[in-house]
Amino acid sequence: MSAVAAQLAAARGPEFETAQKPGCRYWARAQRNLLAKAISELAYEQVIHPAWSEEKSAWLLSLASGESYRFQGVTRAWGNLSIDPETLTRVVDGTGPQELSIFQFVADARVEIGMVPADMAWYLRDLQNTLIADAQLARLNAETTASTLAELPETGLLARLEGHPKAITSKGRLGWGQDDFEAYAPEFGSSFQLVWLAVARKGITAAQANDCSEQALLQAAMDSQDALRLQEILDSKGLTGDDFALVPVHPWQWQNVITQWFAEDLAAGRIVFLGSLGDRFRAQPSLRTLSNIDRAKGFDIKLSLSILNTSCYRGIPGRYIPIGPRLSDWLVELVERDPFLSRTHRTLILREVAGLQVPNSTFDLIEGVPYRYHEGLGAIWRERLDGKLEAGERGVMLSALHHRDCNGRPLLAEYIARSGLSPEDWFARLFDEITVPLYHFLCRHGVAFIAHGQNISVVLRDWAPAALVVKDFQGDLDLVDRPFEELESLDQEIRDILPRKHPEVIVHNIQTGHFVTVLRFISEAAADCGLLEEADFYGLLAGKLRDYERQHPELAERFRLFELFAPKIPRVCLNKARFEIGYADSDQRPSPAVGKEIENPLYRFDAPFHANKEETCP
């Protein structure tokens, strides 16, 4: 038993057992749910093609291998299938139902998936790890109701979320073993201290907000006693703050990456190990972003974590480090001087107050080295939301709204019930406070956040949506490639570093990032529990966006640039991209694949607008 495993066993006691126990109902449940998700998302991405069978009164998926799957499901507003996992059956040569297995399904669909055997093996590993995490989540959430979830603190709620709703391998965490899952994954509930290094300042890329000191960063991660101990260690090694910076490191990263990838720097004394010190941290669903559980005020810390999870290795690129604090401050100033964002609505920017990235003296010698080898040692400090909330408010990631409890009831249903509002009024507020301001950022200022469910949070006051919260600007914020005068106040250096995208491309930060990746699942959850049909949901959303357009005629040309109501929009395919690129290393982070266009429900359910156009036509 490893040292980490021994510590975990001692902490949990003899009653602890994993969700992989033979015959465990949690494993079987997770297996069935993951298979339903896989068929649904691969059908959406047009990798496979289920068809309704009148004869069987069921959906039938016939694969090139000869195997088939039957199930009951509902076609949703975005053309995707929502599958009832309990109805899934596998049929081979008409011999009847067979035991369900996500791994057997991948083998059955190997022609459609199209990966070579070596990549297929990696994909199966990705699935195995995802299923381990899903089974643990099934165990954790087995008796948890939406009422209980609504009362949890943010770190407790985040630990129960199921991850990326579109990615089949949403928790692959390739590089981790079981000890690492139990020590560092949020669903296992563990906390840990950070490892601290002293790193020679020469060569480091670093940036810091004017109102944030290195001392403040340290105080947010440890008490005065630990800070004194850290200083004593520095003194004993003859290291000074003038020459060395204090750098926090994820303990897994230290053991598995820093000690090897930075061996030359360690040997030369450019990096010095100081020890594990300070407060306890717990991972958010992204894994590399950590929250301090010993003190509410301070900063979340994002650390390099060189595991392959969902789509890429989770390191810290150096490209955006120099601009992070200044970009954050500019966004805060933008909000303050825009009455729509600061007074008509309330917008909270979680600033990135500091960041650093340490180059690798070995891998940097070779041009074209895979990107992960350049991102092994870095940190970003970001403001915490709880420090910005008023009394009686709570912040909730958008991805939590469609999370379902042990009875299948989504968390949003509990919030709506507690608010006393009708579902229509609650969702109207959600669109007013979240979707419309995101569109305003793009149309008024040419700024587009990649608005998926982890980057965007909603502030609830009296359980109703009251404010927009935006975070994560390094790599998840784009600027339009047009000369908007509103962008002139942003430093040219920052404009040069940030991606500049054509209007037809940048609008997908909202259409794909927000509508398809977040609202698609919220609307399904609302319909399933009888709160609001999808036609009414998207009709309400369309109406709110049309109201905004009518209230801002001065932006009419930009509304045409950033068209949200096109009859069809591109289909962005996350899983298909993995099948196409496999698991080979690259010097560039992977990008999603693009499939055939999908019908846009905002166009389809924008009935009053279409009716008005028909009435005014000559």
VOGU-3710 file (C-alpha; in Angstrom, 3 decimals, decimal comma):
1> msavaaqlaa> 0,000/0,000/0,000  1,377/3,408/-1,006  1,766/6,262/1,457  -1,186/8,093/-0,109  -3,369/4,966/0,068  -2,399/4,408/3,712  -3,362/7,982/4,614  -6,698/7,613/2,824  -7,470/4,308/4,531  -6,680/5,772/7,941
11> argpefetaq> -8,818/8,833/7,275  -11,840/6,900/6,029  -11,728/3,910/8,334  -12,561/0,256/7,683  -16,110/0,989/6,501  -14,899/2,647/3,297  -15,390/0,661/0,109  -15,244/1,682/-3,526  -18,170/1,727/-5,907  -16,397/-0,976/-7,953
21> kpgcrywara> -17,290/-3,749/-5,491  -18,499/-6,867/-7,395  -22,231/-6,697/-7,923  -22,350/-3,090/-6,745  -25,551/-1,437/-7,955  -23,745/1,888/-8,368  -21,426/0,454/-11,007  -24,330/-1,026/-12,960  -26,290/2,220/-12,745  -23,320/4,292/-13,879
31> qrnllakais> -22,673/1,861/-16,735  -26,237/2,139/-18,020  -26,310/5,947/-17,705  -22,983/6,342/-19,494  -24,132/4,091/-22,329  -27,310/6,149/-22,748  -25,215/9,327/-22,829  -22,801/7,828/-25,374  -25,568/6,790/-27,779  -27,313/10,146/-27,382
41> elayeqvihp> -24,217/12,298/-27,974  -22,841/10,179/-30,813  -26,226/10,334/-32,507  -26,230/14,118/-32,055  -22,764/14,267/-33,631  -23,999/11,959/-36,446  -21,425/9,278/-35,743  -24,271/6,773/-35,396  -27,828/6,897/-36,724  -30,639/5,485/-34,596
51> awseeksawl> -34,037/5,244/-36,279  -37,549/4,830/-34,961  -38,990/1,357/-35,556  -42,769/1,241/-35,848  -42,617/-2,540/-35,667  -40,733/-2,530/-32,344  -42,295/0,718/-31,043  -38,782/1,699/-30,036  -35,651/3,387/-31,289  -33,304/0,977/-33,027
61> lslasgesyr> -29,585/1,508/-33,514  -28,118/-0,872/-36,088  -24,330/-0,940/-36,317  -21,989/-2,040/-39,093  -20,762/-4,886/-36,879  -24,222/-6,478/-36,992  -25,125/-5,714/-33,390  -28,055/-3,497/-32,501  -29,459/-1,583/-29,538  -33,081/-0,786/-28,694
71> fqgvtrawgn> -34,342/1,921/-26,398  -37,054/4,464/-25,690  -36,232/8,118/-26,127  -37,514/11,580/-26,912  -36,343/13,875/-29,713  -35,424/17,220/-28,212  -35,412/20,801/-29,451  -31,845/20,546/-30,764  -32,583/17,321/-32,644  -30,796/15,170/-30,091
81> lsidpetltr> -32,235/12,067/-28,463  -32,864/11,954/-24,733  -32,673/8,257/-23,869  -34,265/6,450/-20,943  -31,343/4,361/-19,626  -33,646/1,746/-18,100  -35,027/0,823/-21,533  -31,658/0,144/-23,178  -31,146/-3,377/-24,512  -28,466/-4,929/-26,711
91> vvdgtgpqel> -29,542/-7,505/-29,279  -27,152/-9,807/-31,152  -28,416/-11,640/-34,257  -31,944/-11,368/-32,935  -31,198/-13,668/-29,987  -32,598/-11,314/-27,403  -31,283/-8,898/-24,775  -27,634/-9,119/-23,781  -25,740/-7,713/-20,807  -25,075/-4,001/-21,208
101> sifqfvadar> -21,505/-2,677/-21,276  -20,175/0,664/-22,475  -16,994/-1,129/-23,487  -18,910/-3,693/-25,550  -20,761/-0,836/-27,201  -17,464/0,770/-28,259  -16,366/-2,564/-29,719  -19,731/-2,928/-31,463  -19,431/0,607/-32,914  -15,756/0,321/-33,840
111> veigmvpadm> -16,461/0,876/-37,560  -18,499/4,007/-36,903  -15,958/5,326/-34,389  -13,123/4,660/-36,817  -10,127/4,761/-34,481  -7,146/2,466/-34,965  -6,747/-0,244/-32,283  -4,004/1,615/-30,417  -6,199/4,719/-30,062  -9,228/2,567/-29,292
121> awylrdlqnt> -7,332/1,092/-26,332  -6,638/4,604/-25,031  -10,316/5,456/-25,487  -11,340/2,406/-23,473  -8,995/3,534/-20,696  -10,607/6,972/-20,872  -14,007/5,326/-20,483  -12,865/3,079/-17,642  -11,688/6,027/-15,582  -14,857/7,969/-16,367
131> liadaqlarl> -16,951/5,034/-15,218  -14,974/4,729/-11,975  -15,770/8,369/-11,210  -19,399/8,033/-12,323  -19,904/5,021/-10,064  -18,504/6,942/-7,116  -20,827/9,848/-7,929  -23,771/7,443/-8,105  -22,816/6,190/-4,658  -22,356/9,729/-3,296
141> naettastla> -25,684/10,945/-4,690  -27,676/7,762/-4,038  -29,909/9,263/-1,347  -29,358/12,966/-1,922  -32,423/15,031/-2,796  -32,497/18,375/-4,575  -33,564/19,938/-1,270  -30,355/18,710/0,347  -28,248/19,795/-2,632  -29,687/23,309/-2,464
151> elpetgllar> -28,350/23,730/1,073  -24,809/22,541/0,356  -21,912/25,005/0,313  -20,351/25,578/-3,090  -17,513/23,091/-2,627  -19,951/20,420/-1,470  -22,264/20,934/-4,426  -19,447/21,006/-6,969  -18,195/17,645/-5,693  -21,503/16,039/-6,713
161> leghpkaits> -21,743/17,327/-10,284  -21,353/14,872/-13,148  -18,963/16,816/-15,342  -19,133/17,875/-18,976  -22,623/17,007/-20,261  -21,490/16,502/-23,880  -18,175/14,685/-23,397  -18,603/10,912/-23,075  -15,175/10,583/-21,466  -15,854/13,470/-19,101
171> kgrlgwgqdd> -13,638/12,242/-16,283  -10,866/10,249/-17,985  -8,040/11,743/-15,925  -5,462/9,695/-17,804  -2,307/9,629/-15,720  -4,051/9,052/-12,390  -4,267/5,765/-10,527  -6,883/4,769/-7,957  -4,934/6,373/-5,110  -4,910/9,633/-7,046
181> feayapefgs> -8,659/9,472/-7,711  -9,323/9,025/-4,020  -6,827/11,694/-2,967  -7,595/14,462/-5,457  -10,932/13,951/-7,268  -13,787/16,079/-5,889  -16,297/13,222/-5,750  -14,158/11,399/-3,178  -14,326/14,399/-0,849  -10,623/14,529/-0,034
191> sfqlvwlava> -8,642/17,642/0,722  -4,910/18,197/0,616  -2,146/20,677/1,245  -0,231/22,287/-1,585  3,431/21,642/-2,234  5,540/24,807/-2,179  8,616/25,449/-4,293  11,100/28,284/-4,446  11,772/29,067/-8,106  14,473/31,394/-9,401
201> rkgitaaqan> 12,766/34,534/-10,674  14,988/34,806/-13,724  13,080/33,471/-16,709  9,689/33,200/-15,005  6,692/34,735/-16,767  4,650/36,492/-14,094  2,012/39,184/-13,681  0,209/40,682/-10,740  -2,604/43,182/-10,189  -1,571/46,510/-8,699
211> dcseqallqa> -3,719/45,923/-5,618  -2,388/42,425/-4,948  0,906/41,603/-3,256  2,806/38,341/-3,030  2,246/38,521/0,710  -1,520/38,652/0,157  -1,338/35,574/-2,060  0,556/33,719/0,642  -1,844/34,823/3,400  -4,745/33,472/1,351
221> amdsqdalrl> -3,162/29,995/1,392  -1,848/29,600/4,948  -1,978/31,036/8,440  0,786/33,114/10,018  2,335/30,095/11,733  2,782/28,205/8,471  4,035/31,361/6,768  6,674/31,729/9,493  7,681/28,091/9,085  7,991/28,596/5,336
231> qeildskglt> 10,227/31,604/5,871  12,418/29,586/8,237  12,842/26,920/5,554  13,825/29,584/3,030  16,328/31,080/5,472  17,847/27,670/6,214  18,479/27,178/2,513  19,856/30,663/1,998  17,055/31,708/-0,358  15,739/35,264/-0,556
241> gddfalvpvh> 12,517/36,714/-1,930  14,501/38,968/-4,226  15,892/36,016/-6,116  13,228/33,335/-5,662  9,445/33,289/-6,042  7,173/31,055/-3,970  5,216/28,756/-6,279  2,372/26,437/-5,168  2,167/23,056/-6,876  -0,455/20,329/-6,931
251> pwqwqnvitq> 0,989/17,377/-4,948  0,357/14,959/-7,840  2,179/17,297/-10,194  5,181/17,431/-7,879  5,476/13,661/-7,582  4,793/12,762/-11,195  5,900/15,722/-13,295  8,096/18,312/-11,593  10,580/15,807/-10,162  11,138/14,390/-13,657
261> wfaedlaagr> 10,440/17,087/-16,226  12,332/19,718/-14,211  15,126/17,449/-12,989  17,795/19,726/-14,520  16,366/22,793/-12,757  16,186/20,933/-9,455  19,764/19,752/-9,804  20,953/23,279/-10,630  19,115/24,800/-7,660  16,830/26,892/-9,854
271> ivflgslgdr> 13,886/25,040/-8,288  13,982/24,134/-4,586  11,478/21,918/-2,785  10,161/23,518/0,424  7,514/21,029/1,537  3,745/20,650/1,968  2,389/23,539/3,982  -0,671/25,635/4,606  -4,411/25,304/4,331  -6,352/22,386/2,907
281> fraqpslrtl> -7,650/22,660/-0,643  -10,285/20,727/-2,559  -10,573/20,380/-6,331  -13,415/21,853/-8,340  -14,814/19,753/-11,246  -12,073/21,083/-13,539  -9,562/19,378/-11,176  -6,783/21,939/-11,573  -8,771/24,760/-9,929  -8,616/24,393/-6,157
291> snidrakgfd> -10,696/26,019/-3,421  -9,436/26,689/0,078  -11,731/24,910/2,555  -10,068/26,342/5,673  -10,828/30,002/4,945  -13,681/31,443/2,907  -11,931/34,631/1,855  -8,992/34,726/-0,469  -8,403/33,190/-3,847  -9,013/30,034/-5,778
301> iklslsilnt> -5,789/28,709/-7,288  -5,506/27,090/-10,693  -2,434/24,849/-10,948  -0,797/22,882/-13,731  -2,046/19,294/-13,757  -0,557/17,277/-16,605  -3,264/14,660/-16,935  -5,396/14,157/-20,028  -8,952/15,007/-19,063  -11,916/15,443/-21,418
311> scyrgipgry> -10,099/16,962/-24,386  -6,592/18,074/-23,419  -3,787/18,048/-20,857  -4,586/20,445/-18,057  -1,446/22,520/-17,826  -1,024/26,298/-17,553  0,061/27,880/-20,863  2,359/30,873/-20,616  0,765/32,814/-23,482  -1,890/34,570/-21,409
321> ipigprlsdw> -0,053/34,936/-18,091  1,354/38,447/-18,781  -2,091/39,895/-19,543  -4,369/38,147/-17,024  -4,532/40,813/-14,266  -4,717/43,749/-16,688  -7,431/42,039/-18,756  -9,386/41,338/-15,580  -9,144/44,963/-14,478  -10,245/46,165/-17,906
331> lvelverdpf> -13,316/43,931/-17,748  -14,188/45,314/-14,312  -13,840/48,871/-15,638  -15,906/47,976/-18,715  -18,725/46,750/-16,489  -18,542/49,803/-14,237  -18,859/52,268/-17,115  -21,623/50,330/-18,878  -24,954/51,038/-17,132  -26,593/48,026/-18,777
341> lsrthrtlil> -24,117/45,657/-17,123  -23,725/47,491/-13,815  -27,125/49,035/-13,098  -29,820/47,569/-15,328  -28,251/44,234/-14,543  -25,519/43,126/-12,149  -22,337/41,595/-13,479  -19,543/40,210/-11,331  -16,067/39,667/-12,757  -13,893/37,200/-10,857
351> revaglqvpn> -10,522/38,802/-11,476  -7,369/36,867/-12,101  -5,176/38,847/-9,746  -1,884/37,049/-10,352  -0,295/34,364/-12,465  3,057/32,816/-13,209  4,479/30,196/-15,489  7,882/28,534/-15,291  9,591/27,551/-18,574  11,156/24,130/-18,920
361> stfdliegvp> 14,863/24,418/-19,667  14,977/20,916/-21,159  11,922/20,688/-23,417  12,269/24,283/-24,586  15,430/23,205/-26,431  13,321/21,334/-28,992  11,017/23,137/-31,405  7,612/21,531/-31,883  7,530/19,651/-28,571  3,926/18,724/-27,598
371> yryheglgai> 2,197/21,567/-25,781  1,875/19,746/-22,469  5,644/19,812/-21,918  5,564/23,623/-21,955  2,741/23,841/-19,403  4,017/21,740/-16,508  4,569/24,416/-13,863  2,259/27,378/-13,477  -0,349/28,975/-11,238  -3,196/31,476/-11,525
381> wrerldgkle> -4,841/33,156/-8,538  -8,489/34,101/-9,029  -10,965/35,937/-6,817  -13,565/33,806/-5,065  -17,236/34,439/-5,619  -18,227/34,180/-1,960  -16,273/37,361/-1,244  -18,528/39,305/-3,631  -21,927/38,035/-2,500  -24,346/40,040/-0,409
391> agergvmlsa> -26,257/38,681/2,575  -28,754/36,011/1,552  -27,150/35,363/-1,835  -25,490/32,242/-3,163  -23,573/31,570/-6,344  -24,287/28,507/-8,482  -22,447/27,267/-11,551  -24,830/27,020/-14,496  -23,806/23,384/-14,908  -25,409/22,660/-11,505
401> lhhrdcngrp> -28,885/23,753/-12,592  -29,573/20,627/-14,661  -27,998/18,243/-12,136  -30,581/15,637/-11,078  -31,028/14,194/-7,624  -31,632/10,598/-6,543  -35,227/10,847/-7,759  -34,387/12,438/-11,102  -35,494/15,894/-9,962  -33,213/18,672/-11,247
411> llaeyiarsg> -31,751/21,192/-8,855  -33,359/24,027/-10,805  -36,789/22,661/-9,816  -35,902/23,101/-6,139  -34,683/26,660/-6,736  -37,881/27,527/-8,603  -40,058/26,052/-5,864  -38,216/27,980/-3,149  -38,349/31,250/-5,096  -42,131/31,285/-5,214
421> lspedwfarl> -41,989/32,280/-8,872  -43,664/30,496/-11,752  -41,283/28,529/-13,988  -41,846/31,097/-16,765  -40,918/34,000/-14,496  -37,885/32,189/-13,066  -36,483/31,355/-16,498  -37,295/34,863/-17,724  -35,051/36,172/-14,949  -32,365/33,631/-15,832
431> fdeitvplyh> -32,314/34,828/-19,446  -32,448/38,497/-18,394  -29,538/38,147/-15,971  -27,335/35,652/-17,830  -28,020/35,209/-21,544  -28,872/38,779/-22,493  -25,815/40,310/-20,732  -23,553/37,739/-22,424  -24,989/38,807/-25,782  -24,567/42,458/-24,777
441> flcrhgvafi> -20,853/41,900/-24,067  -20,494/40,638/-27,633  -22,663/43,170/-29,468  -21,723/46,303/-27,538  -18,083/45,556/-26,784  -16,942/42,797/-29,152  -16,069/40,532/-26,200  -17,164/36,898/-26,189  -16,731/34,573/-23,242  -16,743/30,846/-23,890
451> ahgqnisvvl> -19,916/30,591/-21,857  -20,035/26,941/-20,816  -21,423/25,775/-17,500  -18,216/26,061/-15,465  -17,168/29,518/-16,668  -20,543/31,129/-15,993  -22,357/31,204/-12,664  -25,638/32,742/-11,554  -26,168/34,573/-8,290  -29,441/33,585/-6,622
461> rdwapaalvv> -31,203/36,045/-4,342  -34,288/34,607/-2,639  -33,551/31,584/-4,877  -34,167/33,580/-8,082  -31,525/34,639/-10,664  -30,117/38,040/-9,722  -26,660/38,460/-11,305  -24,169/37,134/-13,850  -20,763/35,861/-12,754  -17,968/35,459/-15,297
471> kdfqgdldlv> -14,550/33,862/-14,809  -11,662/32,179/-16,616  -10,306/34,614/-19,202  -7,032/32,938/-20,163  -7,920/31,028/-23,307  -11,689/31,292/-22,792  -12,219/34,865/-23,978  -12,152/36,043/-27,586  -12,398/39,421/-29,307  -14,159/40,154/-32,575
481> drpfeelesl> -11,814/40,794/-35,482  -13,570/44,066/-36,379  -12,346/47,545/-35,313  -14,925/48,171/-32,589  -14,226/51,500/-30,926  -15,202/49,962/-27,581  -12,074/47,821/-27,754  -9,702/50,771/-28,133  -9,392/51,233/-24,371  -7,894/47,741/-24,089
491> dqeirdilpr> -4,083/47,706/-24,210  -2,756/46,871/-27,652  -0,542/44,157/-26,168  -3,616/42,410/-24,781  -5,486/42,762/-28,076  -2,529/41,245/-29,889  -2,423/38,218/-27,591  -6,133/37,428/-27,354  -7,721/35,455/-30,226  -9,495/37,667/-32,783
501> khpevivhni> -12,371/35,903/-34,510  -14,762/36,578/-37,366  -18,332/37,420/-36,289  -19,712/34,166/-37,722  -17,181/32,236/-35,630  -17,158/34,189/-32,380  -20,942/34,026/-32,044  -20,541/30,323/-31,310  -19,074/31,177/-27,927  -22,749/31,836/-27,132
511> qtghfvtvlr> -24,543/29,532/-29,564  -22,428/26,467/-28,868  -20,852/27,339/-25,519  -24,051/28,590/-23,881  -27,076/27,402/-25,868  -25,995/23,900/-26,893  -23,695/23,055/-23,973  -25,768/24,556/-21,143  -29,311/25,572/-22,102  -29,873/22,351/-24,075
521> fiseaaadcg> -29,591/20,356/-20,858  -31,468/22,895/-18,741  -34,412/22,864/-21,136  -34,468/19,049/-21,138  -34,461/18,958/-17,331  -37,241/21,554/-17,161  -39,387/19,604/-19,632  -38,788/16,246/-17,944  -40,042/17,453/-14,568  -43,035/19,248/-16,049
531> lleeadfygl> -41,875/22,794/-15,423  -41,749/24,138/-18,962  -41,964/22,562/-22,400  -38,972/23,145/-24,648  -41,007/25,115/-27,188  -42,028/27,508/-24,414  -38,474/27,603/-23,034  -36,892/28,655/-26,348  -39,838/30,865/-27,240  -39,254/32,709/-23,966
541> lagklrdyer> -35,505/32,939/-24,657  -36,139/34,243/-28,182  -38,546/36,827/-26,815  -36,031/38,104/-24,272  -33,337/38,453/-26,926  -35,763/40,197/-29,306  -36,748/42,583/-26,490  -33,088/43,436/-26,006  -32,666/44,072/-29,735  -35,704/46,380/-29,813
551> qhpelaerfr> -34,378/48,313/-26,816  -31,029/48,914/-28,550  -31,709/49,979/-32,149  -28,264/51,616/-32,257  -26,788/48,083/-32,321  -28,906/46,870/-35,261  -25,890/46,406/-37,528  -24,101/44,361/-34,882  -27,160/42,175/-34,314  -26,861/41,262/-37,991
561> lfelfapkip> -23,147/40,554/-37,507  -23,790/38,285/-34,516  -26,911/36,538/-35,734  -28,473/34,293/-33,105  -31,625/33,527/-35,072  -30,234/31,901/-38,207  -32,374/28,924/-39,312  -29,369/26,629/-38,971  -26,061/26,756/-37,123  -22,926/24,587/-37,299
571> rvclnkarfe> -22,872/21,380/-35,286  -19,780/21,352/-33,051  -18,681/17,792/-32,255  -16,568/17,220/-29,157  -16,479/13,417/-29,134  -16,000/13,089/-32,881  -12,880/15,226/-32,588  -11,298/12,631/-30,313  -12,107/9,884/-32,807  -10,491/11,892/-35,607
581> igyadsdqrp> -7,283/12,936/-33,839  -6,827/9,911/-31,584  -4,480/10,185/-28,628  -1,216/11,191/-30,274  0,640/14,160/-28,787  0,624/17,472/-30,649  2,209/20,881/-30,257  -1,298/22,405/-30,402  -4,321/21,897/-28,178  -7,065/19,993/-30,026
591> spavgkeien> -10,103/21,739/-31,494  -13,636/20,337/-31,820  -14,800/18,859/-35,121  -17,619/20,500/-37,081  -20,436/18,406/-38,544  -23,541/19,114/-40,587  -25,645/22,076/-39,599  -28,389/21,738/-37,002  -31,745/23,454/-36,913  -31,790/26,388/-34,533
601> plyrfdapfh> -34,696/26,255/-32,049  -34,431/29,999/-31,489  -35,438/30,463/-35,119  -38,149/27,806/-34,949  -39,772/29,103/-31,773  -39,379/32,806/-32,525  -43,069/32,835/-33,469  -44,068/36,443/-32,639  -41,167/37,790/-34,702  -42,065/35,653/-37,721
611> ankeetcp> -45,739/36,604/-37,388  -44,843/40,287/-37,251  -42,664/39,967/-40,362  -45,520/38,313/-42,270  -47,941/41,069/-41,256  -45,592/43,823/-42,439  -44,668/42,195/-45,748  -46,219/43,943/-48,786
//
